Amino acid sequence: MIENPSVPPLVVLGAGVSGLSSAIELLERGYQVEIWTRDLPAATTSAVAGAVWFPFHAEPPELVAVWARETYDRLAELAADPSSGISMCEGILCDPELQDPSLWRDAVGPIRATVEGELPAGRKGEVFTVPIAEMPVYLDFLQSRFLALGGTLRLRTLSTMNEAFAETDRVVNCTGLDARELCGDAKVFSARGQVVRVSGVKVARWVLDPPGPDGVVSYIVPRFKKEEIVLGGTVEDYIEDRTPNPEVTQEILDRCTKLAPELSECRIVTPKVGLRPCRSSVRLEIEEVDERHAVIHNYGHGGSGLTLSWGCAREVADLADRRWGVGR
């Protein structure tokens, strides 16, 4: 990191997966970086995510595909480090013809059709390998990396962007759902997601049954370090109740058990609810507030926070280089 006491630090707002990834990318480019966050990484929405790499509930498709492919490659590199919480894991995508293959097919390795016994009778899917993240472990890994590179993390709650401009003229906004109020962005909305953490059985592969005509999504994602499984889920746009619903918990268990019968023997650890920070399209752009102050916005990733994280972080750093100069 290049330090210049005459230049204020570049402040990243938010310490979820997008904020941490952006901050690390900026540090590696030579910027002096502080993260300001209301919540520590372990308390962010990112910590609740099932976190299997797959583009979901994010727009626009042509940019999502680029960011997702870049992130796939970076996560695959991190999987070589056992402390990262990232694993390359084979899994099954159900009913792939219902999805947009341009968003993911070119990024992954060999793909084969499922064979008898891999899915319930009458269902079909494709088998391939993608990164998955044990998010509490991965967020700790990113936070440690950020601090080791010389970054500073401060607990701060902002009501307006002007509060940040009182201390710096350079801001990267990774506040997710909070950008709705902080930026007055009416295009931001929540998509409630309930998951269930279970234990007592083992599964070796992820299974993703994305929304079909009924709008229901189901997924099974193993966490190898804690020997738990994350089961999901729900996609409830514009719903912001964070209280787990016991009936939904049972529905999730029933749906996932149909996909993987061995889950009938699982034990519930805890249900969790997170609010996906959705937007009509990801906002990744620079806003010139005045001649001195500028904000790079990076939010609205929907259900693809992990999936787009490093691709968007690279673009954040590119915008910073163009606006402020490398390492200033």
C-alpha positions in Angstrom: 0.0 0.0 0.0 1.2 3.5 -0.9 0.5 5.9 1.9 0.3 9.6 1.3 -0.7 11.7 4.4 -1.8 14.6 2.2 -4.5 12.4 0.5 -7.5 11.3 2.6 -8.2 7.6 2.8 -10.6 6.0 0.3 -13.6 5.0 2.4 -15.6 1.9 1.6 -19.0 1.8 3.2 -20.2 -1.7 4.1 -18.4 -4.8 5.3 -20.4 -7.6 3.5 -18.8 -9.6 0.8 -19.0 -6.8 -1.7 -17.5 -4.2 0.6 -14.6 -6.5 1.7 -13.8 -7.7 -1.8 -13.8 -4.1 -3.1 -11.6 -2.9 -0.2 -9.1 -5.7 -0.8 -8.9 -5.0 -4.5 -8.3 -1.3 -3.8 -5.6 -2.0 -1.3 -3.9 -4.3 -3.7 -3.9 -1.4 -6.2 -2.1 0.8 -3.7 -4.9 2.8 -2.2 -5.1 3.7 1.5 -8.5 2.2 2.5 -10.8 2.4 5.5 -14.0 0.4 5.8 -16.9 2.1 7.7 -19.6 -0.3 8.6 -22.6 -0.4 10.9 -22.1 -4.2 11.4 -19.1 -6.4 11.6 -18.9 -8.9 8.7 -20.2 -11.8 10.7 -23.4 -9.8 11.3 -24.1 -8.7 7.7 -26.6 -10.3 5.3 -23.7 -12.0 3.6 -23.2 -14.2 6.6 -26.6 -15.8 6.2 -26.2 -16.7 2.5 -26.2 -20.3 1.3 -23.4 -19.1 -0.9 -23.2 -21.3 -3.9 -21.7 -19.6 -7.0 -24.6 -19.1 -9.4 -26.0 -15.9 -11.0 -29.5 -15.3 -9.5 -31.9 -12.4 -9.1 -29.5 -9.8 -10.5 -29.5 -7.6 -13.6 -28.4 -6.7 -16.3 -27.6 -10.2 -17.8 -24.8 -9.1 -20.1 -22.8 -7.5 -17.2 -23.8 -10.2 -14.6 -22.3 -12.8 -16.9 -18.9 -11.0 -17.1 -18.7 -10.3 -13.4 -19.7 -13.8 -12.5 -17.1 -15.4 -14.7 -14.4 -13.2 -13.2 -15.5 -14.1 -9.7 -15.6 -17.8 -10.5 -11.9 -17.7 -11.4 -10.9 -15.7 -8.3 -12.9 -18.0 -6.0 -11.4 -21.1 -7.7 -7.9 -19.7 -6.8 -8.9 -19.0 -3.2 -10.2 -22.6 -2.9 -6.5 -23.7 -2.8 -6.2 -22.1 0.6 -8.0 -24.3 3.2 -8.4 -21.3 5.5 -10.5 -19.4 3.0 -13.8 -21.2 3.5 -14.1 -21.7 -0.3 -14.4 -25.2 -1.8 -14.8 -26.3 -5.4 -17.8 -28.6 -5.1 -19.7 -30.7 -7.7 -23.4 -30.2 -7.7 -26.7 -30.5 -9.6 -28.7 -27.7 -11.3 -32.2 -28.9 -11.7 -34.2 -28.1 -14.9 -31.3 -26.1 -16.5 -33.5 -25.3 -19.6 -35.4 -22.9 -17.3 -32.3 -20.8 -16.7 -30.3 -18.4 -18.9 -27.2 -20.5 -19.8 -25.3 -17.4 -21.0 -25.0 -16.3 -17.4 -23.1 -19.3 -16.2 -22.3 -22.1 -18.7 -19.1 -20.5 -20.1 -17.6 -20.1 -16.7 -17.9 -23.6 -15.4 -15.9 -26.7 -16.4 -17.3 -30.0 -17.8 -21.0 -30.4 -17.7 -22.9 -33.7 -17.9 -26.5 -34.7 -17.7 -27.8 -36.3 -14.5 -28.3 -40.1 -14.5 -31.0 -42.2 -12.9 -30.9 -42.0 -9.2 -29.3 -38.6 -8.9 -32.7 -36.7 -8.8 -36.2 -37.8 -8.0 -38.0 -39.7 -10.8 -39.2 -37.4 -13.6 -36.6 -34.7 -12.7 -33.6 -33.9 -14.8 -30.6 -31.7 -14.3 -26.9 -31.0 -15.1 -23.9 -31.8 -13.0 -20.9 -29.4 -12.8 -18.5 -27.9 -10.3 -18.6 -24.4 -8.9 -17.2 -22.6 -5.8 -19.2 -22.7 -2.6 -18.5 -20.6 0.5 -18.9 -21.2 4.1 -19.7 -17.6 4.6 -18.8 -17.0 8.3 -15.4 -18.6 7.5 -15.0 -16.7 4.2 -15.9 -13.4 5.7 -13.4 -13.9 8.5 -10.8 -14.7 5.9 -11.6 -11.6 3.9 -11.5 -9.4 7.0 -8.1 -10.8 8.0 -6.8 -10.2 4.5 -8.1 -6.7 4.5 -6.4 -5.9 7.8 -3.1 -7.7 6.8 -2.9 -5.4 3.8 -3.0 -2.4 6.0 -6.7 -1.5 5.9 -8.6 0.0 8.8 -12.1 -1.1 9.9 -14.3 1.4 11.8 -17.8 0.9 13.2 -19.7 3.8 11.9 -23.4 4.4 11.1 -24.2 7.1 8.6 -27.4 8.9 8.0 -26.2 10.8 4.9 -23.3 10.7 2.5 -22.3 14.2 3.6 -21.2 12.6 6.9 -18.6 10.7 5.0 -17.5 13.7 3.0 -16.7 15.5 6.2 -13.6 13.2 6.5 -12.9 12.2 2.9 -13.7 13.1 -0.7 -13.5 9.5 -2.0 -16.2 7.0 -1.1 -17.1 3.5 -2.4 -20.7 2.7 -1.5 -21.3 -1.0 -0.8 -24.2 -0.6 1.6 -26.6 -3.0 -0.1 -30.2 -2.5 1.1 -29.2 0.5 3.1 -28.4 2.4 -0.1 -32.2 2.9 -0.4 -32.1 5.4 2.4 -28.5 6.6 2.2 -28.8 7.5 -1.5 -32.5 8.0 -1.8 -32.6 5.2 -4.4 -36.2 4.0 -4.9 -35.0 1.2 -7.2 -33.6 -0.7 -4.3 -35.8 -3.4 -2.7 -35.5 -6.4 -0.5 -36.0 -10.1 -1.3 -36.5 -12.0 1.9 -34.7 -15.2 2.1 -35.2 -17.8 4.8 -32.8 -20.7 5.2 -32.4 -23.6 7.6 -29.1 -24.9 9.0 -29.2 -28.6 9.7 -26.7 -31.3 10.9 -26.6 -35.0 11.6 -26.3 -36.1 8.0 -23.8 -35.6 5.3 -24.2 -34.6 1.7 -21.3 -34.3 -0.7 -22.9 -32.1 -3.4 -24.9 -29.0 -3.7 -28.3 -29.1 -5.3 -30.0 -26.0 -6.8 -33.6 -26.1 -7.9 -34.1 -22.5 -9.1 -37.5 -20.8 -9.4 -39.7 -22.3 -12.0 -43.3 -21.2 -12.9 -44.3 -21.5 -9.2 -41.5 -19.1 -8.1 -40.3 -21.5 -5.5 -36.5 -22.0 -5.0 -34.9 -24.9 -3.2 -31.2 -25.5 -2.5 -28.9 -27.7 -0.5 -25.4 -26.5 0.2 -22.9 -28.4 2.4 -20.6 -26.7 4.8 -17.7 -29.0 5.3 -15.8 -27.3 8.1 -18.8 -27.2 10.5 -20.4 -30.4 9.1 -23.6 -28.6 8.6 -25.9 -28.1 5.6 -27.7 -24.9 4.5 -31.2 -25.6 3.2 -33.2 -23.0 1.4 -35.2 -21.2 0.7 -37.5 -18.3 -0.1 -37.5 -15.4 -2.5 -40.1 -12.9 -1.2 -39.7 -9.6 -2.9 -40.5 -6.5 -0.9 -40.8 -8.4 2.4 -38.6 -7.3 5.2 -39.6 -9.3 8.2 -36.5 -11.0 9.6 -38.4 -13.4 11.9 -38.1 -17.0 10.8 -41.4 -18.6 10.0 -41.7 -22.2 11.5 -44.1 -23.2 8.7 -41.7 -22.1 6.0 -38.9 -24.0 7.9 -40.9 -27.2 7.5 -41.7 -26.4 3.9 -38.0 -26.0 3.2 -37.2 -29.3 4.9 -39.9 -31.1 2.9 -38.8 -29.7 -0.4 -35.1 -30.4 0.1 -35.8 -33.9 1.4 -37.6 -34.7 -1.8 -34.4 -33.7 -3.6 -32.1 -35.6 -1.2 -34.0 -38.3 0.9 -31.1 -38.6 3.3 -32.1 -35.3 4.8 -35.0 -37.0 6.5 -32.6 -37.9 9.3 -31.2 -34.4 9.8 -31.5 -32.2 12.9 -32.4 -28.5 12.7 -29.6 -26.3 14.0 -31.3 -23.0 13.4 -33.4 -21.1 10.9 -32.1 -17.8 9.6 -33.5 -14.9 7.6 -31.6 -12.5 5.4 -32.7 -9.7 3.1 -31.2 -9.8 -0.4 -30.3 -6.3 -1.6 -32.1 -6.2 -4.9 -32.4 -3.5 -7.6 -33.8 -3.2 -11.1 -30.1 -3.4 -12.1 -26.8 -3.5 -10.2 -25.6 0.0 -9.7 -21.9 0.0 -10.4 -20.9 3.5 -11.5 -19.1 6.7 -10.4 -21.2 9.6 -9.2 -19.5 13.0 -9.4 -21.0 14.8 -6.4 -19.1 18.1 -7.1 -15.7 19.1 -8.3 -14.0 17.5 -5.3 -16.2 14.7 -4.1 -17.1 11.5 -5.8 -18.8 8.2 -5.0 -18.4 4.8 -6.7 -21.6 2.9 -6.1 -21.5 -0.9 -6.0 -24.8 -2.3 -4.7 -28.0 -4.0 -5.8 -26.5 -7.5 -6.4 -29.7 -9.4 -5.3 -29.1 -13.1 -4.8 -25.6 -12.9 -6.4 -23.5 -11.1 -3.8 -20.8 -13.8 -3.7 -21.2 -14.7 -7.3 -20.4 -11.1 -8.6 -18.2 -10.0 -5.8 -14.7 -10.1 -7.4 -15.8 -9.1 -10.8 -17.5 -6.0 -9.4 -14.5 -5.3 -7.1 -12.2 -5.2 -10.1 -14.5 -2.7 -11.8 -14.7 -0.6 -8.7 -10.9 -0.4 -8.7 -10.8 0.4 -12.4 -13.2 3.3 -11.8 -11.0 4.5 -8.9 -7.9 4.4 -11.0 -9.6 6.5 -13.7 -11.0 9.0 -11.2 -8.2 9.3 -8.6 -5.1 7.7 -10.2 -3.5 4.5 -9.2 -2.6 4.3 -5.5 -3.4 7.9 -4.7 
